[in-house]
Amino acid sequence: MLQSARRDQLQSARSNQLQSPSLDQLQSSADQVSAQQHGTSAGHLSEGEMIGEGSDADGTYQLGVEGNKHDGSDVLSEEENYIAALTEGNEPKTFKEAKKYEDWRNAMRTEIEALKEQGTWTLESLPEAKMATVRTFLAVAAVKNREGKLQLSVLIYVDDMIIAGNGTFALQSFKSYLSECFKMKDLGALKYFLGLKVARSKHDFYICQRKYALDIISETGLLGAKPADFPMKQNYKLALAEGNEMADGEKYRRLVGHLIYLAVTRPNLAYSVHILSQFMQAPKEEHWEATLRVVRYLKKCSGQGILLRSDSELRLEGGVTQIGPRCPLTRRSLTGWFVLLGMCPMSWKTKKQHTVSRSSAEVEYLLMAALTCELKWLK
């Protein structure tokens, strides 16, 4: 009977090692091992009586794998470690949390190396996501839609695709061919692309970010605020602000980041967003107030966007200008340029020049060189 009891105990121990034990099973096994170390078991057997099948005279016993012997202290240590692993901390829910811990960083590094060795994928540079490409594509599609000659155009960004054409049968045939070559889903008429809302009439397109603008207003808690007539005060020298720094600079950076993306369809925000983005490293309370004024301006015209007309000519035109006085800190000139495709705005930018110019003529030449590069790229 003693040997039979001992055999059942060993079989139970083997089963607990091969399977993931529960907390109750771990505690019970730990109690049994502790009792064995003190010369008694649950039935108060003596050390001489505990020697049976599967055990050695020195008090060691085998668990599962032949040739590997473990004493009770080893088993107890493994089980304690297992319990500690189950109850230690919470699993990170985001990459930002996980990268704080070395163990998680090592695990991610190991996983990436394994994927590379298997040839699962290869690292590539991110595609250049210039939103002027999307605007130009839609503007050309609107113009070509009125022409009688068959035209098919495709715009791809990562795993998103726009197919434009002026022939229904050609569009359906092309989509059917792509479906045979790739696993893809037809989402129907274009409504959203990279966060841009695309509305259309019979011939024209209208792109805006109304929902995105309303989300910004809601996030800042200004839904009930009075709208502002213009985004920024004239001659507002934010670079010389002397107020206190913001306690939460991340809030400022997040809001300015939203405004930068909103300027994709809002040329009238280019100047204000450029000025505010200069203080993202150490924003002050005055900078925050100026940013909130831009948000209040959005309340006045949240649905404003760009109309891409089908009767526009496919001709690129551009203009440049020097904006206001030089920066009071760096003495560099603030400049801007604007590009039209026929009557449709395609590209615009407000930027501080890289160097200090010695004359206004030098400023204009540098600005015209930047505009020429943009025109060549769009062409």
C-alpha positions as a Python dict, from the first residue, in 0.01 Angstrom:
ca = {
    (1, 'M'): (0, 0, 0),
    (2, 'L'): (289, 231, 78),
    (3, 'Q'): (446, 164, -260),
    (4, 'S'): (112, 211, -434),
    (5, 'A'): (62, 544, -259),
    (6, 'R'): (413, 649, -354),
    (7, 'R'): (357, 545, -718),
    (8, 'D'): (39, 758, -734),
    (9, 'Q'): (229, 1052, -589),
    (10, 'L'): (507, 1023, -849),
    (11, 'Q'): (262, 989, -1136),
    (12, 'S'): (84, 1301, -1011),
    (13, 'A'): (417, 1486, -997),
    (14, 'R'): (503, 1378, -1353),
    (15, 'S'): (166, 1499, -1476),
    (16, 'N'): (210, 1834, -1300),
    (17, 'Q'): (548, 1884, -1467),
    (18, 'L'): (430, 1800, -1819),
    (19, 'Q'): (116, 2014, -1797),
    (20, 'S'): (82, 2379, -1697),
    (21, 'P'): (-31, 2359, -1331),
    (22, 'S'): (-295, 2574, -1170),
    (23, 'L'): (-224, 2776, -858),
    (24, 'D'): (-408, 2523, -637),
    (25, 'Q'): (-207, 2237, -784),
    (26, 'L'): (117, 2422, -731),
    (27, 'Q'): (35, 2494, -367),
    (28, 'S'): (-64, 2130, -305),
    (29, 'S'): (253, 2000, -469),
    (30, 'A'): (463, 2244, -269),
    (31, 'D'): (300, 2124, 57),
    (32, 'Q'): (379, 1762, -34),
    (33, 'V'): (743, 1840, -109),
    (34, 'S'): (775, 2038, 213),
    (35, 'A'): (636, 1744, 408),
    (36, 'Q'): (886, 1509, 241),
    (37, 'Q'): (1176, 1736, 336),
    (38, 'H'): (1069, 1712, 701),
    (39, 'G'): (1051, 1329, 685),
    (40, 'T'): (669, 1307, 675),
    (41, 'S'): (400, 1302, 413),
    (42, 'A'): (30, 1380, 428),
    (43, 'G'): (-12, 1040, 602),
    (44, 'H'): (277, 1106, 849),
    (45, 'L'): (498, 833, 700),
    (46, 'S'): (852, 802, 820),
    (47, 'E'): (1153, 853, 593),
    (48, 'G'): (1215, 476, 573),
    (49, 'E'): (858, 415, 471),
    (50, 'M'): (874, 681, 195),
    (51, 'I'): (1139, 489, -3),
    (52, 'G'): (950, 313, -281),
    (53, 'E'): (923, 266, -655),
    (54, 'G'): (1078, 548, -852),
    (55, 'S'): (1289, 677, -562),
    (56, 'D'): (1647, 634, -441),
    (57, 'A'): (1775, 561, -94),
    (58, 'D'): (1924, 909, -63),
    (59, 'G'): (1579, 1070, -70),
    (60, 'T'): (1589, 1190, -433),
    (61, 'Y'): (1323, 1096, -683),
    (62, 'Q'): (1269, 1114, -1060),
    (63, 'L'): (1013, 1337, -1229),
    (64, 'G'): (927, 1261, -1589),
    (65, 'V'): (1273, 1251, -1752),
    (66, 'E'): (1501, 956, -1691),
    (67, 'G'): (1849, 1029, -1568),
    (68, 'N'): (1752, 1370, -1425),
    (69, 'K'): (1714, 1368, -1049),
    (70, 'H'): (1578, 1655, -845),
    (71, 'D'): (1547, 1699, -475),
    (72, 'G'): (1249, 1862, -312),
    (73, 'S'): (1413, 2203, -282),
    (74, 'D'): (1459, 2225, -661),
    (75, 'V'): (1095, 2143, -730),
    (76, 'L'): (981, 2392, -471),
    (77, 'S'): (1201, 2660, -623),
    (78, 'E'): (1067, 2596, -975),
    (79, 'E'): (710, 2607, -855),
    (80, 'E'): (768, 2925, -657),
    (81, 'N'): (923, 3086, -964),
    (82, 'Y'): (627, 2977, -1173),
    (83, 'I'): (383, 3132, -926),
    (84, 'A'): (589, 3451, -921),
    (85, 'A'): (587, 3466, -1300),
    (86, 'L'): (209, 3433, -1305),
    (87, 'T'): (151, 3711, -1054),
    (88, 'E'): (434, 3951, -1140),
    (89, 'G'): (302, 4280, -1287),
    (90, 'N'): (72, 4338, -1581),
    (91, 'E'): (149, 4280, -1946),
    (92, 'P'): (217, 4606, -2138),
    (93, 'K'): (-74, 4713, -2353),
    (94, 'T'): (115, 4947, -2588),
    (95, 'F'): (457, 4958, -2756),
    (96, 'K'): (538, 5273, -2560),
    (97, 'E'): (496, 5081, -2235),
    (98, 'A'): (675, 4767, -2354),
    (99, 'K'): (989, 4946, -2474),
    (100, 'K'): (1058, 5067, -2119),
    (101, 'Y'): (1154, 4714, -2010),
    (102, 'E'): (1468, 4540, -2127),
    (103, 'D'): (1305, 4195, -2131),
    (104, 'W'): (1037, 4311, -2371),
    (105, 'R'): (1291, 4489, -2591),
    (106, 'N'): (1497, 4169, -2610),
    (107, 'A'): (1186, 3966, -2692),
    (108, 'M'): (1093, 4203, -2975),
    (109, 'R'): (1448, 4202, -3107),
    (110, 'T'): (1456, 3822, -3106),
    (111, 'E'): (1124, 3803, -3288),
    (112, 'I'): (1237, 4047, -3558),
    (113, 'E'): (1562, 3857, -3610),
    (114, 'A'): (1369, 3531, -3646),
    (115, 'L'): (1141, 3688, -3908),
    (116, 'K'): (1443, 3815, -4099),
    (117, 'E'): (1610, 3473, -4096),
    (118, 'Q'): (1294, 3310, -4229),
    (119, 'G'): (1264, 3571, -4504),
    (120, 'T'): (912, 3662, -4393),
    (121, 'W'): (957, 4022, -4507),
    (122, 'T'): (1228, 4273, -4583),
    (123, 'L'): (1276, 4621, -4438),
    (124, 'E'): (1206, 4903, -4682),
    (125, 'S'): (1213, 5280, -4656),
    (126, 'L'): (878, 5445, -4589),
    (127, 'P'): (717, 5588, -4902),
    (128, 'E'): (724, 5964, -4936),
    (129, 'A'): (370, 6061, -4839),
    (130, 'K'): (334, 6407, -4992),
    (131, 'M'): (-30, 6501, -4977),
    (132, 'A'): (23, 6717, -5286),
    (133, 'T'): (32, 6385, -5473),
    (134, 'V'): (-323, 6302, -5362),
    (135, 'R'): (-452, 6650, -5447),
    (136, 'T'): (-287, 6641, -5790),
    (137, 'F'): (-417, 6292, -5864),
    (138, 'L'): (-777, 6391, -5784),
    (139, 'A'): (-749, 6719, -5975),
    (140, 'V'): (-623, 6543, -6289),
    (141, 'A'): (-892, 6275, -6251),
    (142, 'A'): (-1161, 6544, -6236),
    (143, 'V'): (-1033, 6708, -6556),
    (144, 'K'): (-986, 6378, -6743),
    (145, 'N'): (-1336, 6268, -6647),
    (146, 'R'): (-1481, 6530, -6883),
    (147, 'E'): (-1267, 6421, -7177),
    (148, 'G'): (-1386, 6157, -7421),
    (149, 'K'): (-1061, 5963, -7441),
    (150, 'L'): (-1044, 5657, -7216),
    (151, 'Q'): (-822, 5720, -6914),
    (152, 'L'): (-730, 5495, -6620),
    (153, 'S'): (-515, 5616, -6329),
    (154, 'V'): (-403, 5438, -6012),
    (155, 'L'): (-270, 5585, -5688),
    (156, 'I'): (-126, 5348, -5425),
    (157, 'Y'): (-8, 5421, -5073),
    (158, 'V'): (103, 5110, -4878),
    (159, 'D'): (-219, 4902, -4886),
    (160, 'D'): (-465, 5174, -4992),
    (161, 'M'): (-550, 5230, -5358),
    (162, 'I'): (-752, 5475, -5568),
    (163, 'I'): (-856, 5381, -5922),
    (164, 'A'): (-984, 5667, -6136),
    (165, 'G'): (-1122, 5644, -6489),
    (166, 'N'): (-1387, 5773, -6726),
    (167, 'G'): (-1513, 5434, -6846),
    (168, 'T'): (-1732, 5214, -6627),
    (169, 'F'): (-1658, 4892, -6816),
    (170, 'A'): (-1283, 4958, -6812),
    (171, 'L'): (-1290, 5027, -6437),
    (172, 'Q'): (-1480, 4706, -6359),
    (173, 'S'): (-1253, 4497, -6583),
    (174, 'F'): (-940, 4642, -6425),
    (175, 'K'): (-1069, 4581, -6070),
    (176, 'S'): (-1162, 4224, -6160),
    (177, 'Y'): (-813, 4165, -6297),
    (178, 'L'): (-653, 4303, -5979),
    (179, 'S'): (-878, 4083, -5766),
    (180, 'E'): (-746, 3777, -5949),
    (181, 'C'): (-384, 3882, -5891),
    (182, 'F'): (-413, 4008, -5533),
    (183, 'K'): (-636, 3968, -5233),
    (184, 'M'): (-821, 4299, -5221),
    (185, 'K'): (-1155, 4447, -5123),
    (186, 'D'): (-1357, 4690, -5335),
    (187, 'L'): (-1487, 4972, -5112),
    (188, 'G'): (-1694, 5134, -5386),
    (189, 'A'): (-1694, 5506, -5470),
    (190, 'L'): (-1416, 5708, -5306),
    (191, 'K'): (-1527, 5871, -4981),
    (192, 'Y'): (-1220, 5872, -4752),
    (193, 'F'): (-850, 5840, -4827),
    (194, 'L'): (-574, 5892, -4568),
    (195, 'G'): (-815, 6084, -4348),
    (196, 'L'): (-941, 6313, -4628),
    (197, 'K'): (-1314, 6334, -4694),
    (198, 'V'): (-1382, 6331, -5070),
    (199, 'A'): (-1720, 6461, -5184),
    (200, 'R'): (-1814, 6472, -5549),
    (201, 'S'): (-2065, 6626, -5781),
    (202, 'K'): (-2125, 6513, -6137),
    (203, 'H'): (-1781, 6633, -6244),
    (204, 'D'): (-1597, 6807, -5958),
    (205, 'F'): (-1432, 6689, -5635),
    (206, 'Y'): (-1433, 6861, -5298),
    (207, 'I'): (-1184, 6745, -5033),
    (208, 'C'): (-1197, 6856, -4671),
    (209, 'Q'): (-1132, 6737, -4314),
    (210, 'R'): (-1447, 6856, -4141),
    (211, 'K'): (-1476, 6558, -3907),
    (212, 'Y'): (-1108, 6586, -3815),
    (213, 'A'): (-1153, 6957, -3738),
    (214, 'L'): (-1456, 6888, -3518),
    (215, 'D'): (-1261, 6620, -3332),
    (216, 'I'): (-987, 6875, -3258),
    (217, 'I'): (-1241, 7126, -3128),
    (218, 'S'): (-1405, 6860, -2911),
    (219, 'E'): (-1072, 6733, -2773),
    (220, 'T'): (-971, 7084, -2660),
    (221, 'G'): (-1311, 7142, -2498),
    (222, 'L'): (-1396, 7446, -2713),
    (223, 'L'): (-1726, 7331, -2862),
    (224, 'G'): (-1903, 7609, -2674),
    (225, 'A'): (-1636, 7876, -2725),
    (226, 'K'): (-1682, 8190, -2932),
    (227, 'P'): (-1541, 8149, -3287),
    (228, 'A'): (-1246, 8366, -3389),
    (229, 'D'): (-1251, 8567, -3713),
    (230, 'F'): (-887, 8495, -3801),
    (231, 'P'): (-635, 8235, -3680),
    (232, 'M'): (-358, 8462, -3545),
    (233, 'K'): (-314, 8823, -3444),
    (234, 'Q'): (-110, 9047, -3669),
    (235, 'N'): (251, 9116, -3564),
    (236, 'Y'): (217, 8865, -3281),
    (237, 'K'): (577, 8807, -3164),
    (238, 'L'): (549, 8467, -3004),
    (239, 'A'): (925, 8414, -3031),
    (240, 'L'): (971, 8680, -2760),
    (241, 'A'): (713, 8535, -2521),
    (242, 'E'): (831, 8558, -2158),
    (243, 'G'): (556, 8371, -1975),
    (244, 'N'): (582, 8047, -1778),
    (245, 'E'): (649, 7719, -1953),
    (246, 'M'): (360, 7476, -1980),
    (247, 'A'): (349, 7204, -1717),
    (248, 'D'): (230, 6954, -1979),
    (249, 'G'): (420, 7021, -2300),
    (250, 'E'): (292, 6697, -2453),
    (251, 'K'): (-57, 6848, -2474),
    (252, 'Y'): (77, 7136, -2684),
    (253, 'R'): (276, 6908, -2914),
    (254, 'R'): (-23, 6681, -2969),
    (255, 'L'): (-251, 6972, -3062),
    (256, 'V'): (1, 7131, -3298),
    (257, 'G'): (52, 6791, -3461),
    (258, 'H'): (-323, 6774, -3527),
    (259, 'L'): (-315, 7121, -3683),
    (260, 'I'): (-22, 7027, -3907),
    (261, 'Y'): (-222, 6744, -4059),
    (262, 'L'): (-533, 6962, -4082),
    (263, 'A'): (-335, 7210, -4295),
    (264, 'V'): (-330, 6944, -4571),
    (265, 'T'): (-659, 7089, -4698),
    (266, 'R'): (-636, 7435, -4535),
    (267, 'P'): (-383, 7669, -4703),
    (268, 'N'): (-502, 7950, -4475),
    (269, 'L'): (-352, 7766, -4175),
    (270, 'A'): (-2, 7730, -4322),
    (271, 'Y'): (140, 8046, -4163),
    (272, 'S'): (-14, 7995, -3818),
    (273, 'V'): (84, 7630, -3798),
    (274, 'H'): (443, 7707, -3899),
    (275, 'I'): (476, 7973, -3629),
    (276, 'L'): (331, 7749, -3357),
    (277, 'S'): (541, 7448, -3454),
    (278, 'Q'): (862, 7637, -3368),
    (279, 'F'): (791, 7613, -2994),
    (280, 'M'): (712, 7244, -2957),
    (281, 'Q'): (1024, 7171, -2753),
    (282, 'A'): (950, 7415, -2469),
    (283, 'P'): (604, 7571, -2517),
    (284, 'K'): (487, 7852, -2293),
    (285, 'E'): (141, 7950, -2179),
    (286, 'E'): (127, 8229, -2437),
    (287, 'H'): (197, 7979, -2712),
    (288, 'W'): (-85, 7759, -2584),
    (289, 'E'): (-329, 8051, -2590),
    (290, 'A'): (-230, 8129, -2950),
    (291, 'T'): (-291, 7765, -3043),
    (292, 'L'): (-636, 7770, -2886),
    (293, 'R'): (-719, 8077, -3092),
    (294, 'V'): (-650, 7873, -3409),
    (295, 'V'): (-889, 7607, -3280),
    (296, 'R'): (-1156, 7872, -3218),
    (297, 'Y'): (-1102, 7989, -3575),
    (298, 'L'): (-1181, 7636, -3693),
    (299, 'K'): (-1526, 7667, -3535),
    (300, 'K'): (-1604, 7943, -3781),
    (301, 'C'): (-1516, 7736, -4089),
    (302, 'S'): (-1483, 7369, -3991),
    (303, 'G'): (-1597, 7242, -4332),
    (304, 'Q'): (-1365, 7455, -4542),
    (305, 'G'): (-1160, 7261, -4798),
    (306, 'I'): (-1042, 7257, -5160),
    (307, 'L'): (-1261, 7245, -5471),
    (308, 'L'): (-1103, 7053, -5759),
    (309, 'R'): (-1284, 7174, -6071),
    (310, 'S'): (-1317, 6963, -6381),
    (311, 'D'): (-1306, 7269, -6612),
    (312, 'S'): (-960, 7365, -6488),
    (313, 'E'): (-662, 7364, -6722),
    (314, 'L'): (-375, 7125, -6661),
    (315, 'R'): (-119, 7401, -6630),
    (316, 'L'): (108, 7455, -6331),
    (317, 'E'): (161, 7806, -6197),
    (318, 'G'): (340, 7924, -5886),
    (319, 'G'): (403, 8235, -5681),
    (320, 'V'): (637, 8334, -5399),
    (321, 'T'): (635, 8594, -5124),
    (322, 'Q'): (834, 8713, -4825),
    (323, 'I'): (615, 8709, -4515),
    (324, 'G'): (654, 8991, -4266),
    (325, 'P'): (975, 9089, -4086),
    (326, 'R'): (1264, 8858, -4006),
    (327, 'C'): (1263, 8629, -3704),
    (328, 'P'): (1372, 8839, -3402),
    (329, 'L'): (1585, 8552, -3268),
    (330, 'T'): (1758, 8404, -3573),
    (331, 'R'): (1725, 8701, -3815),
    (332, 'R'): (1625, 8456, -4088),
    (333, 'S'): (1349, 8549, -4332),
    (334, 'L'): (1009, 8384, -4333),
    (335, 'T'): (893, 8299, -4682),
    (336, 'G'): (614, 8114, -4858),
    (337, 'W'): (515, 7978, -5197),
    (338, 'F'): (194, 7857, -5360),
    (339, 'V'): (131, 7628, -5660),
    (340, 'L'): (-187, 7611, -5870),
    (341, 'L'): (-296, 7351, -6124),
    (342, 'G'): (-521, 7562, -6339),
    (343, 'M'): (-764, 7704, -6081),
    (344, 'C'): (-701, 7437, -5816),
    (345, 'P'): (-450, 7482, -5528),
    (346, 'M'): (-204, 7194, -5533),
    (347, 'S'): (86, 7275, -5304),
    (348, 'W'): (182, 7545, -5055),
    (349, 'K'): (437, 7603, -4785),
    (350, 'T'): (548, 7856, -4527),
    (351, 'K'): (906, 7815, -4413),
    (352, 'K'): (1191, 7999, -4246),
    (353, 'Q'): (1497, 8008, -4468),
    (354, 'H'): (1802, 7805, -4368),
    (355, 'T'): (2047, 8096, -4377),
    (356, 'V'): (2049, 8468, -4303),
    (357, 'S'): (2013, 8656, -4632),
    (358, 'R'): (2203, 8981, -4685),
    (359, 'S'): (1938, 9139, -4907),
    (360, 'S'): (1576, 9099, -5012),
    (361, 'A'): (1696, 9000, -5361),
    (362, 'E'): (1882, 8704, -5213),
    (363, 'V'): (1567, 8605, -5024),
    (364, 'E'): (1364, 8605, -5346),
    (365, 'Y'): (1621, 8403, -5540),
    (366, 'L'): (1638, 8135, -5271),
    (367, 'L'): (1260, 8123, -5259),
    (368, 'M'): (1227, 8094, -5635),
    (369, 'A'): (1476, 7806, -5635),
    (370, 'A'): (1261, 7619, -5379),
    (371, 'L'): (947, 7683, -5584),
    (372, 'T'): (1116, 7559, -5902),
    (373, 'C'): (1205, 7231, -5730),
    (374, 'E'): (841, 7184, -5630),
    (375, 'L'): (716, 7261, -5980),
    (376, 'K'): (959, 7012, -6133),
    (377, 'W'): (852, 6747, -5885),
    (378, 'L'): (481, 6800, -5956),
    (379, 'K'): (541, 6797, -6330),
}
